[in-house]
Amino acid sequence: MDSDDCPSAPPAGASGDGGFYRPDNYSADESIGLMMRRIITAVSQSVEAELVEPGGPTYPQWIPLHKLHMHTGPATTVAELARVCELDTGAMTRLLDRLEAKGLVRRVRSVADRRVVHIELTEEGAAHAQRVPHVLCRVQNEFLSGFSQEEWQQLKSYLRRILDNATTACAARKDPRNDPASS
């Protein structure tokens, strides 16, 4: 979620007088947001170290390759791919230009609607994409070293709950009924 998706204004009742964090003793090192960001950065760096090879796809390029490989149909559109990769269509178009130049994807016009352009993996792109799940599993299992199955399930449950809370809070902030200026 970027800052445009979820404004940073605190929700009603979150003035710091309750909850887990308080302004008078707040420590960024104890912030769940910073801890999650550090974990994501460490995972990204580890995955990149294993996947990236000279002349091959870069780490950001691996994400659409993987999404295309996991897609149930033979192709997808730039807009669909941008949505599942959480990028804007302009950034996705530039990324696909680079992947196409490397011979890893190709654009194919729809026969049903010439305005629609589908993106497909080439043979070489599919070969690269097949490595991704193996590397992701290896890196994430390494990071979960020492966790029991029960702890892993519990951690996923907690993360889902945080994500649900974030989704609910963002939706509430976007709701015009919650905007004091519209009253």
PAPA-537700 format. One record per residue: x, y, z of N, C-alpha, C, CB in turn; residue number from 1. Coordinates in steps of 0.1 Angstrom, whole numbers. Each point is the difference from the previous one (the first is absolute). Glycine has a CB too. Example, Ala and Ser with C-alpha at 12.3 -4.5 7.8 and 13.67 -1.06 7.14 Angstrom:
2
<<132 -57 78> <-9 12 0> <9 12 0> <-19 -12 12> 1>,
<<15 23 -19> <9 11 0> <-8 11 8> <12 -6 -22> 2>,
! end
This chain:
183
<<8 -12 0> <-8 12 0> <9 12 0> <-19 -12 12> 1>,
<<17 22 -21> <8 12 0> <-8 11 7> <12 -7 -21> 2>,
<<-6 18 23> <-6 11 8> <-12 5 -7> <22 6 10> 3>,
<<-23 -7 -23> <-12 5 -7> <-12 -9 3> <15 10 -18> 4>,
<<-12 -23 20> <-11 -10 2> <-6 2 14> <11 -16 -16> 5>,
<<-3 20 25> <-4 1 14> <6 12 7> <-2 -25 1> 6>,
<<-6 36 0> <5 13 6> <5 -3 14> <-16 13 -14> 7>,
<<26 -5 18> <6 -2 13> <-7 6 12> <21 0 -13> 8>,
<<-32 7 11> <-7 6 11> <-5 -11 9> <-7 19 -14> 9>,
<<8 -17 27> <-4 -11 9> <-15 -1 1> <20 4 14> 10>,
<<-25 -16 -12> <-15 -2 0> <-5 6 13> <1 -21 -13> 11>,
<<-14 24 13> <-6 6 12> <2 -9 12> <-18 10 -14> 12>,
<<22 -4 25> <2 -7 13> <14 -6 1> <-24 -6 -1> 13>,
<<33 9 -9> <13 -5 0> <10 11 4> <-6 -18 -17> 14>,
<<3 26 27> <8 11 3> <12 -3 9> <-20 13 -1> 15>,
<<23 -26 3> <11 -4 8> <-3 -2 14> <14 13 -15> 16>,
<<-27 -12 19> <-4 -1 14> <-3 -15 3> <-8 24 0> 17>,
<<8 -33 -10> <-3 -14 2> <8 -8 -10> <-23 5 9> 18>,
<<21 -18 -8> <7 -8 -10> <14 -4 5> <-13 11 -18> 19>,
<<21 -16 8> <13 -6 3> <11 11 0> <-8 -22 -9> 20>,
<<7 32 0> <10 10 -1> <-5 13 6> <9 -11 -21> 21>,
<<1 18 27> <-3 13 6> <11 10 -5> <-12 -11 20> 22>,
<<8 23 -23> <10 10 -4> <11 3 10> <-18 10 -14> 23>,
<<15 -11 26> <10 4 10> <12 -10 2> <-18 11 12> 24>,
<<16 -24 -17> <11 -9 1> <1 -8 -13> <-4 -2 24> 25>,
<<0 8 -35> <0 -7 -13> <15 -3 -4> <-22 11 -7> 26>,
<<24 -23 2> <13 -3 -6> <-2 -6 -13> <10 -4 23> 27>,
<<-4 10 -33> <-1 -5 -14> <5 -14 -1> <2 23 -9> 28>,
<<8 -27 16> <5 -14 0> <-10 -10 4> <23 9 5> 29>,
<<-33 -5 3> <-11 -9 4> <-12 1 -8> <9 2 23> 30>,
<<-9 6 -34> <-11 2 -9> <-2 -13 -8> <4 25 -1> 31>,
<<-17 -30 0> <-3 -11 -8> <3 3 -15> <-17 -9 17> 32>,
<<14 21 -21> <2 4 -13> <14 0 -4> <-19 14 1> 33>,
<<28 -9 7> <15 0 -3> <5 -15 1> <2 23 9> 34>,
<<-7 -31 0> <5 -14 0> <-5 -7 -12> <-1 0 25> 35>,
<<-11 2 -30> <-5 -7 -12> <8 5 -12> <-23 -2 10> 36>,
<<26 15 -11> <7 6 -11> <15 -6 0> <-14 21 1> 37>,
<<20 -23 11> <13 -6 0> <0 -14 -4> <6 15 18> 38>,
<<-16 -22 -15> <-2 -14 -4> <-2 -1 -15> <-10 -6 22> 39>,
<<2 14 -27> <-3 0 -15> <13 4 -7> <-24 7 3> 40>,
<<32 3 2> <12 3 -7> <10 -11 1> <-4 24 6> 41>,
<<5 -31 5> <10 -11 1> <-5 -12 -9> <5 7 24> 42>,
<<-18 -10 -25> <-4 -10 -9> <3 4 -14> <-19 -7 16> 43>,
<<16 19 -20> <3 5 -13> <14 -1 -4> <-19 15 2> 44>,
<<28 -11 7> <14 -1 -2> <5 -14 -2> <3 21 13> 45>,
<<-8 -30 -5> <4 -14 0> <-5 -7 -13> <-1 -1 25> 46>,
<<-11 4 -29> <-6 -5 -12> <8 5 -12> <-23 -2 10> 47>,
<<26 15 -10> <7 7 -11> <14 -7 -1> <-13 22 3> 48>,
<<20 -24 8> <13 -6 0> <0 -14 -7> <6 13 21> 49>,
<<-17 -20 -20> <0 -13 -6> <-5 0 -14> <-4 -9 23> 50>,
<<-5 18 -26> <-6 0 -14> <7 8 -10> <-21 -3 11> 51>,
<<27 14 -7> <5 9 -10> <14 -5 -5> <-12 19 10> 52>,
<<13 -19 -23> <12 -4 -7> <3 10 -11> <-3 -25 5> 53>,
<<16 27 -9> <3 10 -10> <-8 -2 -13> <23 2 10> 54>,
<<-29 9 -14> <-8 -1 -13> <-14 -6 2> <21 -2 -12> 55>,
<<-24 -4 24> <-13 -5 2> <-9 10 6> <10 -22 4> 56>,
<<-22 17 0> <-10 10 6> <5 5 13> <-19 -12 -12> 57>,
<<15 25 15> <3 6 13> <-10 -5 10> <11 20 -11> 58>,
<<-9 -17 24> <-10 -4 10> <-14 6 -3> <19 -1 17> 59>,
<<-21 13 -20> <-13 5 -3> <-6 -7 -12> <6 22 9> 60>,
<<2 -26 -19> <-5 -7 -12> <-5 -15 3> <15 15 -14> 61>,
<<-10 -20 25> <-3 -14 4> <-15 -1 4> <23 -4 7> 62>,
<<-28 15 -1> <-14 0 5> <-10 -2 -11> <7 15 19> 63>,
<<-7 -7 -30> <-9 -3 -11> <2 -13 -7> <-2 24 -3> 64>,
<<15 -29 2> <3 -13 -6> <-7 -11 8> <22 9 -8> 65>,
<<-21 -8 21> <-6 -10 9> <-15 1 -1> <19 2 16> 66>,
<<-25 10 -16> <-15 2 -1> <-5 -6 -13> <1 20 15> 67>,
<<7 -17 -26> <-4 -6 -13> <0 -15 0> <8 21 -11> 68>,
<<3 -26 17> <1 -15 1> <-11 -6 8> <25 3 -2> 69>,
<<-29 3 13> <-10 -5 9> <-14 2 -5> <15 3 19> 70>,
<<-17 6 -29> <-13 3 -5> <-7 -12 -7> <8 24 -4> 71>,
<<-21 -26 7> <-6 -12 -5> <-2 0 -15> <-12 -1 22> 72>,
<<11 13 -29> <-2 0 -14> <14 2 -7> <-23 9 3> 73>,
<<23 -10 -16> <12 1 -8> <6 15 0> <-8 -20 -14> 74>,
<<0 30 17> <4 13 -1> <-8 9 9> <7 -3 -24> 75>,
<<-2 15 26> <-7 10 8> <2 14 -6> <3 -14 21> 76>,
<<-10 24 -17> <2 13 -6> <9 8 9> <-23 0 -10> 77>,
<<28 11 5> <9 9 8> <-7 5 13> <12 7 -21> 78>,
<<-25 -3 19> <-7 5 12> <-2 -11 10> <-12 16 -15> 79>,
<<8 -29 11> <-1 -11 10> <13 -2 7> <-18 -10 -14> 80>,
<<29 9 6> <13 -3 6> <4 11 9> <6 -12 -20> 81>,
<<-8 25 17> <3 11 9> <-8 -1 13> <4 15 -20> 82>,
<<-16 -19 19> <-9 -1 12> <6 -11 9> <-20 8 -13> 83>,
<<23 -20 8> <5 -11 9> <14 3 5> <-15 -16 -13> 84>,
<<23 24 6> <13 3 4> <0 13 9> <9 -11 -21> 85>,
<<-20 17 22> <-2 12 8> <9 12 -5> <-6 -14 20> 86>,
<<6 16 -33> <7 10 -7> <-10 8 -9> <21 -13 0> 87>,
<<-18 26 -3> <-8 7 -9> <3 -5 -15> <-1 20 16> 88>,
<<-9 -18 -25> <2 -5 -13> <12 5 -8> <-25 -3 0> 89>,
<<28 16 3> <12 6 -6> <13 -7 4> <-12 22 -1> 90>,
<<13 -25 14> <12 -7 5> <0 -14 -6> <0 14 21> 91>,
<<-11 -20 -22> <-1 -14 -5> <4 0 -15> <-18 -6 17> 92>,
<<14 15 -24> <3 1 -14> <15 1 -2> <-22 11 -5> 93>,
<<29 -2 13> <14 2 -1> <7 -13 4> <-2 24 5> 94>,
<<-3 -31 5> <6 -12 4> <-1 -11 -10> <-5 6 23> 95>,
<<-7 -7 -30> <-2 -10 -10> <8 4 -13> <-23 -4 9> 96>,
<<26 16 -11> <9 4 -12> <13 -6 2> <-12 22 -3> 97>,
<<17 -21 16> <14 -6 3> <-1 -15 -1> <5 19 15> 98>,
<<-15 -26 -10> <-2 -14 -1> <-1 -5 -14> <-11 0 22> 99>,
<<4 8 -30> <-1 -4 -15> <13 2 -7> <-24 7 1> 100>,
<<32 3 3> <13 2 -6> <9 -11 3> <-3 24 1> 101>,
<<2 -31 11> <8 -11 4> <-5 -13 -6> <5 12 21> 102>,
<<-17 -12 -28> <-5 -12 -6> <-8 -9 10> <18 2 -17> 103>,
<<-23 4 28> <-6 -8 10> <-16 1 -1> <20 4 15> 104>,
<<-25 6 -21> <-14 1 -2> <-3 5 -14> <-4 5 25> 105>,
<<-8 -6 -30> <-4 5 -12> <-14 6 1> <14 -16 -13> 106>,
<<-17 26 5> <-13 6 0> <-8 -6 -12> <8 22 11> 107>,
<<-20 -26 -9> <-8 -6 -10> <-14 7 0> <12 -23 2> 108>,
<<-16 28 -14> <-13 6 -1> <-11 -10 1> <10 18 -15> 109>,
<<-21 -14 21> <-11 -9 2> <-7 -1 -14> <-3 6 24> 110>,
<<-1 -18 -28> <-8 -2 -12> <-14 5 2> <15 -20 -7> 111>,
<<-20 19 19> <-14 4 3> <-1 15 0> <-3 -21 13> 112>,
<<13 28 -8> <-1 15 1> <14 5 -2> <-19 -1 17> 113>,
<<22 7 -28> <13 5 -4> <6 11 9> <-6 -6 -23> 114>,
<<-3 12 31> <5 10 10> <7 -7 11> <-19 15 -6> 115>,
<<16 -27 9> <6 -8 11> <13 -6 -4> <-23 -4 10> 116>,
<<33 6 -1> <13 -7 -3> <3 -9 12> <9 20 -13> 117>,
<<-7 -33 10> <3 -10 10> <15 -1 2> <-21 -12 -5> 118>,
<<25 8 17> <15 -2 2> <1 -15 3> <3 23 10> 119>,
<<7 -29 -17> <3 -14 1> <15 -2 3> <-19 -6 -16> 120>,
<<22 -4 24> <14 -4 2> <5 -7 -12> <-4 -2 24> 121>,
<<17 5 -28> <6 -8 -10> <6 -13 7> <6 21 -14> 122>,
<<-1 -30 6> <6 -12 6> <11 3 10> <-5 -12 -21> 123>,
<<13 22 17> <11 4 9> <-6 7 13> <15 3 -20> 124>,
<<-25 5 18> <-7 6 11> <-6 -10 10> <-4 20 -14> 125>,
<<-2 -30 8> <-6 -11 9> <11 -7 7> <-19 -3 -16> 126>,
<<30 0 10> <11 -7 6> <5 8 12> <6 -11 -22> 127>,
<<-5 24 20> <5 9 11> <-11 0 12> <13 14 -17> 128>,
<<-26 -13 13> <-11 1 10> <-1 -12 8> <-12 15 -16> 129>,
<<15 -27 11> <-1 -12 7> <10 -1 12> <-7 -11 -21> 130>,
<<17 19 21> <9 1 11> <-5 7 12> <18 -1 -16> 131>,
<<-27 10 14> <-5 10 10> <-6 -8 12> <-4 17 -17> 132>,
<<-6 -26 16> <-6 -6 12> <11 -8 8> <-22 -2 -13> 133>,
<<31 -4 7> <11 -7 7> <8 9 9> <1 -17 -19> 134>,
<<3 29 13> <8 9 8> <-9 7 11> <14 4 -21> 135>,
<<-26 -1 18> <-9 7 10> <-2 -10 12> <-11 13 -18> 136>,
<<9 -26 15> <-2 -9 11> <13 -2 8> <-17 -12 -14> 137>,
<<28 11 7> <13 -2 7> <3 12 9> <8 -14 -19> 138>,
<<-10 26 14> <3 13 8> <-10 1 12> <9 11 -21> 139>,
<<-22 -13 18> <-9 2 11> <1 -11 10> <-15 11 -16> 140>,
<<18 -23 12> <3 -11 10> <12 3 9> <-11 -16 -16> 141>,
<<21 22 9> <12 4 8> <-3 11 10> <14 -6 -20> 142>,
<<-22 15 16> <-4 11 10> <-9 -5 11> <2 16 -19> 143>,
<<-9 -27 17> <-9 -6 10> <7 -11 8> <-20 5 -15> 144>,
<<33 -6 13> <7 -10 7> <-3 1 16> <18 0 -18> 145>,
<<-20 -12 24> <-3 0 14> <-15 1 4> <23 9 3> 146>,
<<-31 -6 -13> <-14 1 3> <-6 -14 -1> <-1 24 -9> 147>,
<<-9 -27 18> <-7 -12 -2> <-12 2 -9> <6 -7 23> 148>,
<<-12 -4 -28> <-12 1 -9> <-11 9 7> <6 -23 -10> 149>,
<<-8 21 23> <-10 7 7> <3 15 0> <-5 -20 14> 150>,
<<18 24 -11> <4 14 0> <-1 6 -14> <16 -5 19> 151>,
<<-13 -3 -29> <-1 5 -14> <-15 3 -3> <21 -13 -7> 152>,
<<-30 4 10> <-14 3 -2> <-5 12 8> <-3 -25 -4> 153>,
<<8 26 16> <-4 11 9> <5 13 -6> <0 -15 20> 154>,
<<13 15 -24> <5 13 -6> <-8 4 -13> <23 -7 9> 155>,
<<-26 -3 -17> <-8 4 -12> <-14 5 4> <12 -18 -13> 156>,
<<-18 13 24> <-13 4 4> <1 15 5> <-6 -24 7> 157>,
<<17 27 1> <2 13 5> <2 10 -12> <10 -9 21> 158>,
<<-2 5 -31> <3 9 -11> <-13 2 -8> <23 -8 -1> 159>,
<<-31 -2 -1> <-13 2 -7> <-9 10 8> <1 -24 -9> 160>,
<<-1 23 22> <-8 9 8> <5 14 -1> <-5 -19 16> 161>,
<<18 21 -16> <5 14 -2> <-4 5 -14> <20 -5 16> 162>,
<<-19 -4 -26> <-3 4 -14> <-15 4 0> <18 -15 -10> 163>,
<<-27 6 16> <-14 3 0> <-3 14 7> <-5 -25 1> 164>,
<<12 27 11> <-2 13 7> <5 12 -9> <3 -12 22> 165>,
<<8 10 -29> <5 11 -9> <-10 2 -11> <24 -6 5> 166>,
<<-29 -4 -11> <-10 1 -11> <-12 7 5> <8 -21 -11> 167>,
<<-13 18 23> <-12 6 6> <3 15 3> <-7 -22 9> 168>,
<<18 25 -4> <4 14 4> <1 8 -13> <12 -8 21> 169>,
<<-6 3 -31> <2 7 -13> <-14 3 -6> <23 -10 -3> 170>,
<<-31 0 3> <-14 2 -6> <-7 10 8> <0 -24 -8> 171>,
<<1 24 21> <-7 10 8> <5 14 -3> <-4 -17 18> 172>,
<<17 19 -20> <6 13 -4> <-5 5 -13> <20 -6 14> 173>,
<<-22 -3 -24> <-4 3 -13> <-15 3 -1> <18 -14 -9> 174>,
<<-26 10 19> <-14 2 0> <-3 15 2> <-4 -24 9> 175>,
<<-3 30 -18> <-3 15 1> <-8 3 12> <1 2 -25> 176>,
<<-9 -11 30> <-7 2 13> <9 3 12> <-19 -14 -10> 177>,
<<31 10 9> <10 2 11> <8 12 -2> <1 -24 3> 178>,
<<-4 32 -14> <8 12 -2> <-8 12 6> <9 -9 -21> 179>,
<<-2 16 31> <-7 11 7> <-3 12 -9> <12 -7 21> 180>,
<<-4 8 -32> <-2 11 -9> <-13 -2 -8> <25 3 -2> 181>,
<<-30 -15 0> <-12 -2 -8> <-12 1 9> <13 -15 -15> 182>,
<<-12 18 27> <-12 2 9> <-5 14 -1> <9 -17 15> 183>,
! end
